[in-house]
Amino acid sequence: MSSAVEAEEPDPDDGLRTAGPGYDGPVEPRPARPRPRNSFALVVDGVYGPFFAGKLLANCGIWVQNIASASLIYQLTRSVFLVGLVSFFQFTPQLVFAPLSGAMADRGNPRRQLVVGRFICFVGATLLAGWVWATNELGDVPAWLVMATAMIAGVGFTIGGPAMQAMLPSLVREGEVGRAVALDNLTFSVGRAVGPAAGGVLAATAGYEVAFGVAAATHFVFLLAVVWLRVRPVARTEGASFSVRDGVRYLRTDPVVAVLILGVAAVGVGADPAITLAPALSASLGGGPELVGLFASAFGVGAFVAFFVQAVLHRYLDHPHLAPLGLVLLMASSVALPFTGDAVAALIAFGVGGAGMTLALTAFTTLLYDRVPREFIGRIMALWLVGFVGSRPLAAALSGGLADLASVDAALGMTAVMVLVGAWFCRPSVLRRPVPGR
């Protein structure tokens, strides 16, 4: 008898809705699952749209502050190493405390956590803008203050970063995460294209206090956008553990996730020369803060163009192929920069690196969202944050120190080798390994 009942049960995927086994009444069609929306529809969506717009503006502000800080430190000290220390202080908190922040995002309220993090970023940028504005002579601005406010921003990113990444799947429908990841990376690309140039121009014309004030304002606008955001609830697994230790142990369950995080770290290393080494490269070509901003913007323009190129490439290459391809382009950028004899050639080389960053980062991040269960996503994306921005303190300190001790060319060569090693570990045959248990 049970077998007969089982035979009458409808297939859950046959598109029909019934009242249950043995029901003889009329059968209604099951509502079709909404088709994934295109990028434009996501951007104008009432849930994802404000998040996208706020993050786009904030990412521009981040790069305004980064370039203004790097240019100010170089103007004050003429030391590439100290320029690298700005990145070191900004990203070290993320390297140390991001896993704890990721666990908080998995068990708590990611939106509230993101608001707190952005408020701290706003405070840091406002403090620096006010101090510079109140100082009569720019030379009286202490270098430690720039580094201290960079660390304040780093604390804000540490608190809000994993929460921001964990929120992403709850802002879109099923099947739209990959497109949302690409758009999320687009905000970073546009920020790198617009922010550095704006930061360099603002610092050189209106003054450093205006540049830092603009950065503070963008953080505050994003904060308001998140406060008013309507976040779709995310189902949680009953009895799931939210400890940091269990999040790290998950890497043993699926070692490919660890490889993907290693690839993200390689992207962070390959992207660092556009900030740490840009002031010295600009000086060697007779430029100032404006050229520093243009170098970082060229990196961002390349990343922006690659957003559209990757849609075409994805027809022929899957994410396991696009990820190492992006790393190879990042490596090629570092290899080419020592041979550039003018600003135009250097801008092109930075643009190639930016394109590589978009291809690699989008592919690595999408593969992570596809593999990782939702109850672990905050902690794993915290490790993503450690990989991407946590690698920057090491890369900045090493490349800045090597540039001071030897040359900028030697620092670029070291960067190229590190990225190449990452590309070898992230070859397609490794990234295609199936998820254990599926």
MIFIBA-931066 format. One line per field, with one value per residue (C-alpha): x, y, z; residue in three letters. Coordinates in nm, 2 decimals. Layout:
# residues N
xx <- [X|...] $
yy <- [Y|...] $
zz <- [Z|...] $
bator <- [ALA|...] $
END
This chain:
# residues 438
xx <- [0.00|0.28|0.44|0.11|0.10|0.46|0.39|0.11|0.33|0.42|0.77|0.86|1.01|0.72|0.57|0.24|0.09|-0.14|-0.31|-0.10|-0.08|-0.41|-0.57|-0.81|-0.91|-0.80|-0.43|-0.29|0.04|0.32|0.44|0.74|1.06|1.15|1.42|1.75|1.75|2.01|2.26|2.04|1.74|1.96|2.10|1.75|1.61|1.47|1.68|2.01|2.01|2.07|2.34|2.51|2.49|2.61|2.90|3.00|3.02|3.20|3.46|3.53|3.58|3.81|4.04|4.03|4.15|4.41|4.57|4.56|4.72|4.99|5.07|5.08|5.31|5.55|5.54|5.62|5.89|6.00|6.00|5.83|5.86|5.65|5.40|5.38|5.33|5.00|4.86|5.02|4.83|4.51|4.50|4.66|4.34|4.16|4.43|4.41|4.04|3.84|3.78|3.61|3.41|3.30|3.17|2.98|2.82|2.71|2.54|2.43|2.29|2.51|2.34|2.39|2.75|2.81|2.66|2.90|3.20|3.12|3.06|3.41|3.55|3.36|3.51|3.87|3.84|3.67|3.95|4.22|4.03|3.98|4.34|4.49|4.24|4.34|4.71|4.88|5.17|5.13|5.47|5.34|5.10|5.26|5.31|5.18|4.84|4.80|4.89|4.66|4.36|4.45|4.43|4.09|3.96|4.11|3.91|3.60|3.66|3.73|3.40|3.19|3.37|3.27|2.91|2.89|3.00|2.77|2.47|2.52|2.32|2.03|2.00|1.93|1.72|1.85|2.06|2.16|2.46|2.72|2.58|2.57|2.93|3.03|2.84|2.99|3.34|3.24|3.19|3.55|3.67|3.48|3.61|3.97|3.90|3.74|3.86|4.24|4.22|3.97|4.19|4.50|4.33|4.16|4.48|4.68|4.42|4.17|4.40|4.44|4.17|3.91|4.01|3.98|3.65|3.50|3.61|3.43|3.11|3.10|3.13|2.84|2.62|2.68|2.60|2.26|2.19|2.25|2.04|1.74|1.81|1.54|1.73|1.57|1.60|1.84|1.75|1.98|2.06|1.92|2.20|2.47|2.80|2.92|3.27|3.57|3.74|3.47|3.49|3.86|3.80|3.56|3.87|3.97|3.63|3.68|4.05|3.96|3.81|4.16|4.31|4.05|4.14|4.51|4.41|4.24|4.55|4.75|4.51|4.58|4.95|4.93|4.71|4.94|5.19|4.92|4.93|5.26|5.49|5.29|5.44|5.80|5.71|5.54|5.85|6.08|5.88|5.87|5.51|5.34|5.02|4.81|5.02|4.99|4.62|4.62|4.82|4.57|4.29|4.43|4.43|4.06|3.98|4.13|3.92|3.61|3.66|3.72|3.37|3.23|3.50|3.45|3.09|3.22|3.50|3.27|3.10|3.42|3.60|3.46|3.55|3.83|4.00|3.93|4.08|4.44|4.41|4.35|4.65|4.87|4.76|4.84|5.18|5.23|5.16|5.44|5.68|5.61|5.63|6.01|6.04|5.80|5.98|5.70|5.37|5.15|5.32|5.30|4.93|4.87|5.06|4.85|4.54|4.63|4.68|4.34|4.18|4.35|4.22|3.86|3.88|4.05|3.86|3.51|3.60|3.74|3.46|3.18|3.34|3.34|2.98|2.90|3.09|3.03|2.71|2.53|2.59|2.96|2.96|3.04|3.34|3.47|3.42|3.61|3.90|3.83|3.89|4.20|4.33|4.25|4.32|4.51|4.78|4.83|5.02|5.28|5.30|5.32|5.59|5.79|5.77|5.82|6.12|6.27|6.22|6.40|6.68|6.73|6.49|6.13|6.21|6.32|6.00|5.79|5.99|5.91|5.54|5.54|5.69|5.45|5.15|5.29|5.31|4.95|4.84|5.02|4.83|4.50|4.52|4.19|4.24|4.25|3.96|3.73|3.75|3.40|3.26|3.30|2.96|2.78] $
yy <- [0.00|0.24|0.17|0.27|0.59|0.67|0.61|0.87|1.14|1.41|1.49|1.81|1.94|1.85|2.20|2.09|2.19|1.92|1.88|1.57|1.20|1.05|1.39|1.36|1.72|1.98|2.03|2.39|2.48|2.54|2.90|2.93|3.02|3.38|3.40|3.56|3.93|4.11|4.36|4.66|4.51|4.44|4.79|4.95|4.69|4.84|4.61|4.56|4.90|5.12|4.89|4.90|5.28|5.34|5.10|5.25|5.59|5.47|5.28|5.60|5.77|5.49|5.55|5.93|5.87|5.61|5.82|6.14|5.95|5.80|6.13|6.32|6.07|6.07|6.45|6.46|6.19|6.09|5.73|5.45|5.23|5.48|5.49|5.11|5.15|5.34|5.03|4.81|4.99|5.01|4.64|4.47|4.48|4.29|4.03|3.98|4.02|3.95|3.58|3.69|3.95|3.68|3.46|3.76|3.81|3.45|3.45|3.81|4.10|4.17|4.50|4.65|4.53|4.70|5.02|5.02|4.95|5.24|5.48|5.41|5.47|5.80|5.90|5.83|6.02|6.32|6.33|6.35|6.61|6.83|6.80|6.89|7.18|7.32|7.30|7.61|7.44|7.10|7.00|7.02|6.73|6.43|6.11|5.91|6.08|5.96|5.61|5.62|5.73|5.46|5.20|5.35|5.29|4.94|4.87|4.99|4.77|4.47|4.51|4.58|4.39|4.02|4.14|4.32|4.00|3.78|4.00|3.98|3.66|3.79|4.10|3.90|3.60|3.25|3.22|3.59|3.56|3.54|3.86|4.03|3.94|4.09|4.41|4.42|4.39|4.66|4.91|4.84|4.88|5.21|5.32|5.25|5.43|5.74|5.77|5.79|6.05|6.25|6.21|6.32|6.62|6.72|6.70|6.90|7.17|7.20|7.06|6.74|6.84|6.86|6.52|6.36|6.54|6.40|6.05|6.10|6.21|5.90|5.67|5.85|5.82|5.45|5.42|5.58|5.36|5.05|5.18|5.21|4.88|4.62|4.29|3.96|3.71|3.43|3.08|2.95|2.58|2.48|2.38|2.52|2.62|2.98|2.95|3.08|2.74|2.56|2.81|2.74|2.36|2.38|2.44|2.08|1.96|2.13|2.21|2.39|2.67|2.72|2.73|2.99|3.21|3.17|3.30|3.60|3.67|3.66|3.92|4.15|4.12|4.19|4.50|4.66|4.83|5.07|5.22|5.15|5.19|5.45|5.76|5.64|5.55|5.89|6.07|5.88|6.00|6.36|6.35|6.44|6.35|6.39|6.12|5.90|5.93|5.86|5.54|5.40|5.52|5.34|5.03|5.10|5.17|4.84|4.67|4.85|4.75|4.39|4.38|4.39|4.17|3.89|3.86|3.77|3.55|3.36|3.22|3.03|3.00|2.90|3.05|2.79|2.92|3.29|3.30|3.20|3.40|3.71|3.63|3.60|3.95|4.09|3.93|4.07|4.42|4.40|4.26|4.53|4.83|4.84|4.87|5.16|5.48|5.72|5.78|5.65|5.31|5.29|5.38|5.09|4.85|4.94|4.90|4.55|4.47|4.61|4.39|4.09|4.18|4.19|3.86|3.68|3.83|3.78|3.42|3.34|3.50|3.34|3.00|3.06|3.15|2.84|2.60|2.73|2.66|2.97|2.90|2.93|3.22|3.50|3.32|3.21|3.55|3.69|3.47|3.61|3.95|3.83|3.70|4.01|4.30|4.11|4.03|4.40|4.48|4.21|4.31|4.68|4.63|4.40|4.59|4.93|4.81|4.64|4.96|5.16|4.91|4.81|4.96|4.98|4.74|4.48|4.52|4.48|4.16|4.02|4.10|3.92|3.60|3.59|3.63|3.36|3.12|3.19|3.12|2.78|2.67|2.79|2.61|2.49|2.12|2.21|2.46|2.21|1.94|1.86|1.97|1.68|1.51|1.65] $
zz <- [0.00|0.08|-0.25|-0.43|-0.23|-0.32|-0.68|-0.67|-0.51|-0.76|-0.85|-0.67|-0.99|-1.22|-1.21|-1.04|-0.71|-0.55|-0.21|-0.13|-0.20|-0.32|-0.40|-0.70|-0.73|-0.98|-1.02|-1.03|-1.20|-0.95|-0.97|-1.18|-1.01|-1.11|-1.37|-1.26|-1.34|-1.55|-1.41|-1.48|-1.30|-1.00|-0.99|-0.99|-0.75|-0.42|-0.21|-0.39|-0.56|-0.26|-0.13|-0.47|-0.50|-0.14|-0.18|-0.51|-0.36|-0.05|-0.25|-0.44|-0.10|0.02|-0.27|-0.23|0.13|0.03|-0.24|-0.04|0.26|0.04|-0.13|0.20|0.37|0.07|0.06|0.43|0.44|0.09|0.21|0.01|0.32|0.53|0.24|0.27|0.65|0.59|0.41|0.69|0.96|0.76|0.68|0.98|1.19|0.92|0.91|1.29|1.38|1.06|1.15|1.48|1.29|1.04|1.33|1.46|1.12|1.10|1.45|1.48|1.28|0.97|0.88|1.23|1.23|0.89|1.02|1.32|1.10|0.86|1.14|1.26|0.91|0.91|1.24|1.13|0.80|0.98|1.24|0.98|0.77|1.08|1.20|0.86|0.82|1.17|1.09|0.95|0.78|0.60|0.73|1.08|1.02|1.20|1.00|1.29|1.27|0.91|1.01|1.32|1.12|0.86|1.15|1.26|0.91|0.92|1.24|1.07|0.77|1.00|1.17|0.86|0.59|0.66|0.75|0.41|0.23|0.43|0.35|-0.03|-0.09|0.11|-0.12|-0.44|-0.55|-0.60|-0.91|-0.90|-0.67|-0.95|-1.11|-0.77|-0.71|-1.05|-0.97|-0.62|-0.77|-1.02|-0.73|-0.63|-0.99|-1.04|-0.70|-0.81|-1.14|-1.00|-0.64|-0.69|-0.97|-0.76|-0.45|-0.63|-0.79|-0.46|-0.27|-0.53|-0.58|-0.29|-0.03|0.17|0.42|0.15|0.01|0.36|0.42|0.09|0.20|0.53|0.36|0.14|0.44|0.60|0.29|0.27|0.64|0.58|0.29|0.50|0.79|0.55|0.37|0.37|0.40|0.31|0.59|0.55|0.67|0.94|1.01|1.35|1.59|1.37|1.54|1.48|1.64|1.46|1.52|1.33|1.05|1.01|1.04|0.74|0.53|0.60|0.48|0.15|0.08|-0.25|-0.04|0.11|-0.24|-0.34|-0.04|-0.14|-0.49|-0.34|-0.14|-0.46|-0.61|-0.31|-0.36|-0.73|-0.67|-0.41|-0.64|-0.76|-0.41|-0.24|-0.54|-0.73|-0.56|-0.63|-0.99|-1.03|-0.89|-1.13|-1.42|-1.29|-1.17|-0.84|-0.66|-0.98|-1.16|-0.85|-0.87|-1.24|-1.19|-0.94|-1.16|-1.46|-1.26|-1.18|-1.54|-1.65|-1.38|-1.50|-1.86|-1.76|-1.60|-1.95|-2.11|-1.86|-1.97|-2.32|-2.19|-1.97|-2.28|-2.36|-2.03|-1.69|-1.36|-1.29|-1.60|-1.56|-1.21|-1.30|-1.62|-1.41|-1.19|-1.50|-1.62|-1.27|-1.30|-1.65|-1.52|-1.26|-1.51|-1.76|-1.53|-1.49|-1.87|-1.91|-2.01|-1.98|-1.80|-2.09|-2.10|-1.72|-1.73|-1.98|-1.76|-1.46|-1.67|-1.76|-1.39|-1.31|-1.57|-1.42|-1.08|-1.19|-1.38|-1.09|-0.80|-0.96|-1.04|-0.70|-0.51|-0.72|-0.67|-0.30|-0.28|-0.49|-0.26|0.09|0.29|0.41|0.78|0.72|0.47|0.72|0.85|0.51|0.36|0.66|0.55|0.20|0.35|0.53|0.19|-0.01|0.22|0.49|0.24|0.17|0.49|0.41|0.04|0.12|0.39|0.18|-0.15|0.02|0.22|-0.09|-0.29|-0.03|0.01|-0.35|-0.62|-0.72|-1.01|-0.75|-0.56|-0.88|-0.96|-0.61|-0.66|-1.00|-0.85|-0.56|-0.80|-1.03|-0.74|-0.66|-1.02|-1.01|-0.70|-0.85|-1.18|-1.33|-1.24|-0.87|-0.88|-1.06|-0.79|-0.67|-0.33|-0.08|-0.01|-0.31] $
bator <- [MET|SER|SER|ALA|VAL|GLU|ALA|GLU|GLU|PRO|ASP|PRO|ASP|ASP|GLY|LEU|ARG|THR|ALA|GLY|PRO|GLY|TYR|ASP|GLY|PRO|VAL|GLU|PRO|ARG|PRO|ALA|ARG|PRO|ARG|PRO|ARG|ASN|SER|PHE|ALA|LEU|VAL|VAL|ASP|GLY|VAL|TYR|GLY|PRO|PHE|PHE|ALA|GLY|LYS|LEU|LEU|ALA|ASN|CYS|GLY|ILE|TRP|VAL|GLN|ASN|ILE|ALA|SER|ALA|SER|LEU|ILE|TYR|GLN|LEU|THR|ARG|SER|VAL|PHE|LEU|VAL|GLY|LEU|VAL|SER|PHE|PHE|GLN|PHE|THR|PRO|GLN|LEU|VAL|PHE|ALA|PRO|LEU|SER|GLY|ALA|MET|ALA|ASP|ARG|GLY|ASN|PRO|ARG|ARG|GLN|LEU|VAL|VAL|GLY|ARG|PHE|ILE|CYS|PHE|VAL|GLY|ALA|THR|LEU|LEU|ALA|GLY|TRP|VAL|TRP|ALA|THR|ASN|GLU|LEU|GLY|ASP|VAL|PRO|ALA|TRP|LEU|VAL|MET|ALA|THR|ALA|MET|ILE|ALA|GLY|VAL|GLY|PHE|THR|ILE|GLY|GLY|PRO|ALA|MET|GLN|ALA|MET|LEU|PRO|SER|LEU|VAL|ARG|GLU|GLY|GLU|VAL|GLY|ARG|ALA|VAL|ALA|LEU|ASP|ASN|LEU|THR|PHE|SER|VAL|GLY|ARG|ALA|VAL|GLY|PRO|ALA|ALA|GLY|GLY|VAL|LEU|ALA|ALA|THR|ALA|GLY|TYR|GLU|VAL|ALA|PHE|GLY|VAL|ALA|ALA|ALA|THR|HIS|PHE|VAL|PHE|LEU|LEU|ALA|VAL|VAL|TRP|LEU|ARG|VAL|ARG|PRO|VAL|ALA|ARG|THR|GLU|GLY|ALA|SER|PHE|SER|VAL|ARG|ASP|GLY|VAL|ARG|TYR|LEU|ARG|THR|ASP|PRO|VAL|VAL|ALA|VAL|LEU|ILE|LEU|GLY|VAL|ALA|ALA|VAL|GLY|VAL|GLY|ALA|ASP|PRO|ALA|ILE|THR|LEU|ALA|PRO|ALA|LEU|SER|ALA|SER|LEU|GLY|GLY|GLY|PRO|GLU|LEU|VAL|GLY|LEU|PHE|ALA|SER|ALA|PHE|GLY|VAL|GLY|ALA|PHE|VAL|ALA|PHE|PHE|VAL|GLN|ALA|VAL|LEU|HIS|ARG|TYR|LEU|ASP|HIS|PRO|HIS|LEU|ALA|PRO|LEU|GLY|LEU|VAL|LEU|LEU|MET|ALA|SER|SER|VAL|ALA|LEU|PRO|PHE|THR|GLY|ASP|ALA|VAL|ALA|ALA|LEU|ILE|ALA|PHE|GLY|VAL|GLY|GLY|ALA|GLY|MET|THR|LEU|ALA|LEU|THR|ALA|PHE|THR|THR|LEU|LEU|TYR|ASP|ARG|VAL|PRO|ARG|GLU|PHE|ILE|GLY|ARG|ILE|MET|ALA|LEU|TRP|LEU|VAL|GLY|PHE|VAL|GLY|SER|ARG|PRO|LEU|ALA|ALA|ALA|LEU|SER|GLY|GLY|LEU|ALA|ASP|LEU|ALA|SER|VAL|ASP|ALA|ALA|LEU|GLY|MET|THR|ALA|VAL|MET|VAL|LEU|VAL|GLY|ALA|TRP|PHE|CYS|ARG|PRO|SER|VAL|LEU|ARG|ARG|PRO|VAL|PRO|GLY|ARG] $
END
